[in-house]
Each structure stands twice: as structure tokens, then as C-alpha cells.
């Protein structure tokens, strides 16, 4: 082979390798662009990174503190008071799991990776949660953690809550998936004056919201308007919920760019 042919062959081989690399990169980019799970990115970015979410969370716990002070004063020193709080996206932040799943183009709303996270994940605290719960504990108010985390992973959830420094964490106070939340709430209400509930979804407060269509949920919110901000304290969650597949309303005017 002459030197010219040799150089031509080397150049041709290099171009072929480069072309193959570009095809591979484009394929990966195309797969990423085609991943339907990317639609979760904006909600996850808001929930995990927005300063406004931190402000809303702190605002929620500040309001809860004021309302709890009112309830303690109204019931008197000898009253047996209790509060119920949800865990996920109310007291603890699980967004790292959801981001991991989305980046792997996996639909986290199938919840098939949740058990692994419960056992080995390291959620962080929602801002303001521990200060509020410590206040309740200092005032002698019973705290119940009512969550739909899996009962089979209860020991892992207890260890997580203890590691996060939350008060009144015990086998009895942490009530996980099994009976409906309404039945678990009723157990608490039989023993105490239940003066406050905290959560990020409406069925954290009442079973009337469970399994009903969005329009009915909105009607029920209006019907119970006086409870929100009083004994029902709601926290923001833009990552999952019964609204996920709702149709959006759009302005029907023709598009103009100026």
C-alpha cells in the first residue's frame, strides 16, 4: 500500500468512527428527548429547588404553631391534645428519589421503587418541620405520624425519623399503610382531642377526599373552607397527586408573538 493510500485509509477510518460516535450521541439525545418522564422536570425543580417552596413550607409550620397555641389555650392545661401529620412531602422530602427515577426515564408514580427508598434512602427534613414538632412535644401535645409508607419497612422508617431528630417516634405513634387513613385517625381521636392535621394531599385530612374526581375535590374544598389554615394545614407538593393527568385550560385566542 502506498503512503497516500495508507493515509486515505486512516482518514476514512477516523471519519467512520466519528460518524458512528455522532450517531450514538444523537440516539442518546433522541431517547432523552423522547422520554415522557421529562414532563415531571418542572414540578420537581420547583419542589426541590424553589426558594418559594421553602417559604411556603416555613409559612405552613409557622401558621401551625400559632394555631396550636390557640388550641392549647382554648382547651386548658389538663386537656389531652394530639396532632396528626403525614410524612412524605409534609415532614420529609423524598424528591431525590423522584429525580433519580425521572432521569432514568422511569415513571416514579408507579411507586415500584419506593420500598427500596424507604429501606436505604436518605430523605431530608421539610424546612420548619422539626421546630414545629419540637414545640408540640414541649407543650405536651401527642404527635402521631400517619403515613402510607409500607408497614413491612416500619423499622426502616422509624430509624429514618429518629436519625432526623423528630420527637415522639415510636411503634405506636408511627401508623403506616394498612387500614385506611380515616381509621388510623379515628384511633387517635378516640384517645385525644385531635386539634390539628398536617399533610400535602387532601385525603391526609378526611376520607371524603379519597377516590373522588377532581371537580368533586374542589367542591369539597369549598365546603370545608373554614378548616384550611385552622386545624387543617396543607403543604405544597408539585411532584405527584390526583391532579397529575388533569386537562389544562388554555386561552383560545390566536397566538401572536408581540
KEGU-227301 format. One line per 3 residues: for each residue x, y, z of N, C-alpha, C. Coordinates in steps of 0.05 Angstrom, whole numbers, plus 5000, padded with zeros to 4 digits. Example, Ala and Ser with C-alpha at 12.3 -4.5 7.8 and 13.67 -1.06 7.14 Angstrom:
<rs>
5264,4886,5156,5246,4910,5156,5264,4934,5156 | 5257,4955,5142,5273,4979,5143,5258,5001,5157
</rs>
This chain:
<rs>
5017,4976,5000,5000,5000,5000,5018,5025,5000 | 5012,5043,4983,5028,5068,4982,5021,5085,5006 | 5039,5105,5012,5034,5123,5034,5008,5138,5031
5002,5146,5005,4977,5161,5000,4953,5144,5007 | 4954,5119,4998,4931,5101,5004,4928,5096,5034 | 4952,5093,5046,4951,5088,5075,4939,5111,5090
4947,5136,5083,4936,5159,5096,4906,5162,5090 | 4898,5156,5066,4870,5157,5059,4853,5137,5075 | 4865,5113,5079,4850,5093,5094,4847,5102,5124
4869,5114,5135,4868,5123,5162,4847,5145,5166 | 4847,5164,5147,4827,5186,5148,4799,5175,5145 | 4795,5156,5127,4768,5145,5123,4759,5131,5148
4778,5116,5161,4771,5102,5186,4764,5121,5208 | 4779,5143,5209,4773,5164,5230,4746,5176,5226 | 4740,5183,5201,4713,5194,5195,4691,5175,5201
4696,5149,5196,4675,5129,5202,4670,5127,5232 | 4692,5128,5247,4690,5126,5276,4675,5151,5287 | 4682,5174,5276,4668,5199,5284,4639,5198,5278
4632,5188,5255,4604,5186,5246,4589,5168,5265 | 4601,5145,5272,4588,5126,5290,4584,5139,5317 | 4604,5154,5327,4601,5167,5353,4578,5188,5352
4576,5203,5330,4555,5223,5328,4528,5210,5327 | 4526,5187,5314,4500,5172,5313,4493,5163,5341 | 4513,5153,5356,4508,5144,5383,4499,5167,5401
4513,5189,5399,4505,5213,5416,4478,5222,5409 | 4472,5224,5383,4445,5233,5374,4424,5214,5383 | 4430,5188,5383,4410,5168,5392,4404,5172,5422
4425,5176,5438,4421,5181,5467,4404,5206,5471 | 4412,5228,5456,4397,5253,5459,4368,5250,5450 | 4364,5234,5429,4337,5230,5419,4321,5214,5440
4334,5193,5452,4320,5178,5472,4312,5195,5496 | 4331,5213,5504,4326,5231,5526,4303,5250,5520 | 4304,5261,5496,4283,5280,5488,4256,5266,5486
4256,5240,5479,4231,5225,5476,4220,5214,5502 | 4236,5216,5524,4227,5205,5550,4204,5221,5560 | 4181,5208,5563,4157,5221,5572,4160,5231,5601
4178,5218,5616,4181,5226,5644,4193,5254,5647 | 4205,5264,5626,4216,5291,5627,4195,5312,5634 | 4169,5305,5630,4148,5325,5636,4147,5330,5666
4159,5313,5683,4159,5318,5711,4180,5338,5720 | 4198,5346,5702,4222,5362,5709,4214,5388,5722 | 4195,5403,5711,4189,5429,5722,4178,5427,5750
4159,5408,5754,4148,5405,5781,4169,5397,5801 | 4187,5379,5793,4209,5370,5811,4228,5393,5817 | 4234,5408,5796,4252,5431,5801,4240,5451,5820
4214,5456,5817,4200,5475,5835,4200,5464,5864 | 4193,5438,5867,4190,5427,5893,4217,5425,5908 | 4238,5418,5893,4264,5414,5905,4282,5439,5908
4279,5457,5889,4298,5479,5887,4287,5507,5892 | 4261,5511,5889,4250,5538,5891,4251,5549,5919 | 4261,5573,5922,4261,5587,5948,4232,5592,5957
4214,5595,5937,4186,5600,5944,4174,5576,5958 | 4182,5552,5951,4172,5528,5965,4182,5527,5994 | 4207,5534,5998,4217,5536,6025,4201,5556,6041
4195,5579,6029,4179,5599,6042,4151,5589,6049 | 4139,5575,6031,4112,5564,6036,4113,5543,6058 | 4133,5526,6058,4135,5506,6079,4139,5518,6106
4157,5538,6108,4162,5551,6133,4136,5567,6142 | 4123,5578,6122,4098,5593,6128,4077,5573,6140 | 4076,5549,6128,4056,5530,6138,4062,5521,6166
4087,5517,6173,4093,5509,6201,4091,5532,6220 | 4096,5556,6211,4092,5580,6228,4062,5583,6234 | 4046,5580,6214,4017,5582,6218,4008,5559,6237
4018,5535,6233,4011,5513,6250,4018,5518,6279 | 4041,5531,6284,4049,5538,6311,4029,5557,6324 | 4021,5578,6310,4002,5597,6320,3975,5584,6326
3966,5567,6308,3940,5553,6312,3941,5534,6335 | 3964,5520,6338,3967,5502,6361,3967,5517,6387 | 3980,5539,6388,3979,5556,6413,3950,5563,6420
3935,5570,6399,3906,5577,6404,3891,5553,6415 | 3896,5530,6404,3882,5506,6413,3890,5498,6442 | 3915,5501,6448,3924,5495,6476,3911,5514,6495
3910,5540,6488,3897,5560,6506,3867,5554,6509 | 3854,5547,6486,3825,5542,6487,3818,5517,6503 | 3834,5496,6503,3828,5471,6516,3837,5470,6545
3855,5487,6553,3865,5487,6580,3887,5468,6585 | 3900,5471,6608,3925,5456,6614,3921,5426,6617 | 3898,5418,6626,3894,5389,6632,3884,5373,6608
3879,5386,6586,3868,5372,6563,3889,5353,6550 | 3879,5331,6540,3896,5311,6526,3894,5317,6496 | 3913,5332,6486,3912,5341,6458,3931,5324,6440
3923,5322,6415,3940,5308,6395,3939,5322,6369 | 3961,5318,6354,3962,5326,6326,3970,5302,6309 | 3961,5302,6284,3969,5282,6265,3983,5295,6241
4005,5284,6233,4019,5294,6210,4025,5271,6191 | 4022,5277,6165,4032,5259,6144,4063,5261,6145 | 4076,5243,6131,4106,5244,6130,4116,5255,6103
4111,5240,6081,4124,5246,6056,4113,5272,6044 | 4132,5290,6038,4127,5316,6027,4112,5335,6046 | 4109,5326,6071,4098,5343,6093,4120,5348,6114
4132,5326,6123,4153,5328,6143,4180,5321,6130 | 4180,5302,6112,4205,5294,6099,4204,5297,6068 | 4226,5303,6057,4229,5309,6028,4241,5285,6014
4226,5273,5996,4235,5249,5981,4242,5256,5952 | 4246,5281,5945,4249,5289,5917,4274,5277,5904 | 4294,5270,5920,4318,5258,5908,4312,5231,5894
4294,5215,5906,4285,5191,5893,4271,5197,5867 | 4253,5216,5868,4236,5222,5845,4254,5233,5822 | 4274,5249,5828,4292,5259,5808,4308,5236,5796
4318,5219,5813,4334,5196,5803,4317,5179,5783 | 4292,5174,5791,4275,5158,5773,4269,5172,5747 | 4263,5198,5748,4258,5213,5724,4282,5213,5705
4306,5217,5716,4330,5218,5700,4336,5191,5687 | 4326,5169,5699,4328,5143,5687,4305,5136,5669 | 4288,5156,5663,4264,5153,5647,4245,5132,5658
4243,5133,5685,4225,5114,5699,4203,5130,5711 | 4178,5121,5708,4155,5135,5719,4153,5129,5749 | 4160,5149,5765,4161,5145,5794,4133,5143,5806
4112,5150,5791,4085,5148,5801,4074,5119,5801 | 4091,5100,5791,4084,5072,5794,4092,5061,5821 | 4108,5076,5836,4116,5071,5864,4131,5045,5867
4141,5033,5845,4154,5007,5848,4183,5010,5858 | 4193,5034,5861,4220,5038,5873,4218,5049,5901 | 4194,5053,5911,4191,5066,5937,4201,5049,5961
4197,5023,5960,4205,5006,5982,4235,5007,5985 | 4250,5007,5963,4279,5009,5964,4287,5035,5978 | 4274,5057,5970,4279,5083,5982,4273,5084,6012
4251,5071,6020,4244,5071,6048,4266,5056,6064 | 4277,5035,6053,4297,5020,6067,4325,5034,6067 | 4333,5045,6045,4360,5055,6042,4363,5084,6035
4341,5098,6028,4343,5126,6021,4348,5144,6044 | 4356,5168,6038,4362,5188,6059,4347,5213,6054 | 4321,5214,6061,4305,5238,6056,4315,5261,6075
4309,5285,6067,4316,5308,6084,4290,5318,6097 | 4293,5335,6117,4270,5347,6131,4259,5370,6115 | 4233,5373,6115,4220,5396,6104,4226,5420,6123
4234,5443,6112,4242,5466,6129,4219,5473,6148 | 4226,5476,6173,4207,5484,6194,4193,5461,6208 | 4196,5437,6197,4181,5414,6209,4191,5407,6237
4217,5405,6240,4226,5396,6267,4220,5417,6288 | 4224,5443,6282,4218,5463,6302,4189,5462,6311 | 4171,5459,6292,4143,5457,6299,4137,5433,6316
4147,5410,6308,4142,5385,6323,4155,5386,6351 | 4178,5398,6353,4190,5401,6379,4174,5419,6397 | 4162,5440,6385,4144,5457,6401,4120,5441,6411
4108,5426,6394,4085,5409,6402,4093,5391,6425 | 4116,5378,6422,4126,5360,6442,4130,5374,6469 | 4143,5397,6468,4148,5413,6492,4122,5421,6507
4101,5424,6491,4075,5432,6503,4059,5408,6513 | 4070,5384,6511,4056,5360,6520,4034,5350,6501 | 4035,5359,6475,4016,5350,6455,4026,5324,6443
4009,5304,6441,4016,5279,6429,4019,5282,6399 | 4039,5270,6387,4044,5272,6359,4041,5244,6346 | 4025,5242,6326,4022,5217,6311,4030,5222,6282
4047,5204,6272,4056,5205,6244,4040,5184,6228 | 4020,5193,6213,4003,5175,6198,4010,5177,6168 | 4021,5156,6158,4033,5156,6131,4026,5130,6117
4026,5131,6090,4021,5107,6074,4048,5095,6065 | 4069,5100,6080,4093,5084,6076,4087,5055,6083 | 4103,5036,6073,4097,5008,6076,4102,4998,6105
4083,4983,6116,4086,4972,6143,4110,4953,6144 | 4115,4939,6123,4138,4920,6123,4165,4934,6127 | 4166,4959,6121,4190,4975,6124,4189,4993,6148
4172,4986,6168,4168,5004,6190,4194,5009,6206 | 4209,4989,6210,4234,4992,6225,4252,5012,6211 | 4253,5011,6184,4270,5030,6169,4259,5058,6172
4233,5061,6171,4220,5088,6173,4225,5099,6201 | 4222,5083,6222,4228,5091,6249,4257,5101,6251 | 4275,5086,6240,4304,5093,6241,4309,5119,6227
4295,5124,6204,4298,5149,6189,4288,5172,6205 | 4265,5170,6217,4254,5192,6233,4271,5198,6258 | 4281,5177,6270,4298,5181,6293,4324,5195,6285
4336,5186,6262,4360,5199,6253,4356,5228,6246 | 4332,5235,6238,4326,5263,6232,4319,5279,6257 | 4319,5266,6280,4316,5280,6305,4287,5288,6311
4267,5274,6301,4239,5281,6306,4230,5270,6333 | 4213,5284,6347,4203,5275,6373,4181,5255,6372 | 4178,5240,6394,4156,5221,6398,4154,5200,6376
4176,5191,6366,4177,5170,6346,4177,5143,6361 | 4156,5127,6356,4154,5101,6369,4137,5082,6351 | 4136,5057,6359,4119,5037,6345,4090,5046,6345
4081,5058,6367,4053,5066,6369,4046,5092,6355 | 4065,5110,6354,4059,5137,6343,4063,5138,6313 | 4077,5119,6302,4081,5118,6273,4062,5097,6261
4041,5107,6247,4020,5089,6238,4021,5088,6207 | 4029,5065,6197,4035,5063,6168,4012,5048,6153 | 4017,5043,6127,3997,5032,6109,3986,5006,6120
3959,5004,6118,3944,4981,6128,3915,4990,6127 | 3903,4996,6151,3876,5007,6150,3877,5034,6136 | 3854,5043,6124,3853,5070,6112,3861,5091,6132
3870,5114,6122,3879,5135,6140,3857,5144,6158 | 3832,5143,6149,3810,5151,6166,3808,5134,6190 | 3812,5108,6188,3811,5090,6211,3834,5095,6230
3857,5101,6219,3880,5107,6236,3876,5134,6251 | 3864,5153,6237,3858,5179,6250,3838,5175,6273 | 3818,5157,6268,3798,5152,6288,3809,5140,6313
3830,5123,6311,3843,5112,6334,3854,5134,6352 | 3867,5154,6339,3878,5176,6354,3856,5193,6367 | 3835,5198,6351,3813,5215,6361,3798,5202,6384
3799,5176,6387,3786,5162,6409,3801,5167,6436 | 3827,5173,6434,3844,5176,6458,3849,5205,6465 | 3847,5223,6446,3855,5250,6450,3835,5269,6436
3838,5295,6443,3824,5315,6428,3843,5321,6404 | 3834,5313,6380,3851,5317,6357,3847,5346,6347 | 3868,5362,6350,3865,5391,6346,3878,5400,6320
3894,5383,6306,3906,5393,6282,3916,5369,6265 | 3914,5373,6238,3925,5354,6219,3941,5369,6199 | 3963,5356,6190,3981,5368,6170,3986,5348,6148
3986,5358,6123,3990,5340,6100,3994,5355,6075 | 4000,5340,6054,4004,5352,6027,3983,5343,6007 | 3966,5324,6014,3944,5316,5997,3919,5316,6014
3896,5320,6000,3871,5325,6014,3862,5301,6031 | 3868,5276,6021,3860,5253,6037,3876,5250,6063 | 3897,5267,6067,3910,5267,6093,3893,5279,6115
3871,5292,6107,3853,5306,6126,3826,5292,6130 | 3816,5281,6109,3789,5268,6111,3786,5248,6088 | 3772,5226,6095,3767,5205,6074,3747,5215,6053
3733,5237,6058,3714,5246,6038,3729,5254,6012 | 3755,5260,6014,3770,5268,5990,3782,5244,5975 | 3782,5221,5987,3795,5197,5975,3779,5186,5953
3792,5182,5930,3780,5168,5907,3758,5183,5893 | 3755,5209,5897,3735,5224,5883,3748,5241,5861 | 3732,5248,5841,3742,5264,5818,3751,5292,5826
3768,5304,5810,3779,5330,5817,3757,5351,5821 | 3737,5352,5805,3716,5372,5808,3702,5369,5835 | 3698,5344,5843,3685,5339,5869,3705,5347,5892
3730,5342,5888,3750,5351,5908,3749,5381,5912 | 3747,5395,5889,3746,5425,5891,3721,5434,5906 | 3699,5420,5900,3674,5427,5914,3677,5423,5944
3689,5400,5951,3693,5394,5979,3712,5413,5993 | 3732,5422,5978,3750,5443,5990,3734,5468,5997 | 3716,5476,5979,3699,5500,5984,3681,5494,6008
3670,5470,6009,3652,5463,6031,3666,5463,6058 | 3692,5457,6058,3707,5456,6083,3727,5479,6086 | 3720,5501,6072,3739,5524,6071,3748,5534,6098
3730,5533,6118,3737,5545,6144,3758,5529,6159 | 3763,5504,6150,3783,5488,6165,3811,5492,6155 | 3814,5500,6130,3842,5504,6119,3854,5528,6132
3879,5525,6142,3892,5546,6157,3884,5548,6186 | 3865,5530,6194,3857,5529,6222,3867,5503,6234 | 3852,5481,6231,3861,5455,6241,3871,5437,6218
3868,5445,6193,3880,5431,6170,3901,5449,6157 | 3926,5440,6158,3948,5456,6147,3960,5441,6123 | 3958,5453,6100,3966,5440,6075,3993,5450,6066
4010,5431,6056,4036,5438,6046,4038,5433,6016 | 4055,5448,6002,4057,5446,5973,4071,5420,5964 | 4060,5407,5943,4072,5384,5931,4067,5385,5901
4086,5393,5885,4083,5396,5856,4093,5371,5841 | 4098,5349,5856,4111,5326,5843,4092,5303,5837 | 4072,5299,5853,4052,5278,5848,4026,5284,5862
4005,5273,5852,3978,5278,5863,3957,5269,5844 | 3932,5270,5853,3910,5261,5836,3905,5280,5813 | 3917,5303,5813,3915,5323,5791,3933,5318,5768
3950,5297,5770,3972,5294,5751,3964,5293,5722 | 3942,5280,5716,3933,5276,5688,3910,5295,5681 | 3906,5316,5697,3883,5334,5691,3888,5350,5665
3866,5355,5651,3868,5372,5627,3873,5401,5635 | 3888,5415,5619,3894,5443,5624,3875,5461,5608 | 3868,5483,5620,3851,5503,5607,3870,5523,5592
3863,5530,5568,3880,5548,5552,3864,5571,5542 | 3876,5594,5539,3864,5617,5525,3862,5610,5496 | 3838,5614,5484,3833,5605,5457,3839,5626,5436
3850,5649,5443,3856,5669,5423,3879,5660,5405 | 3880,5668,5379,3902,5661,5361,3928,5671,5373 | 3950,5655,5369,3976,5662,5380,3988,5685,5365
3998,5705,5381,4013,5727,5370,4038,5731,5387 | 4061,5736,5374,4085,5738,5389,4093,5766,5398 | 4075,5786,5393,4081,5812,5404,4054,5828,5406
</rs>
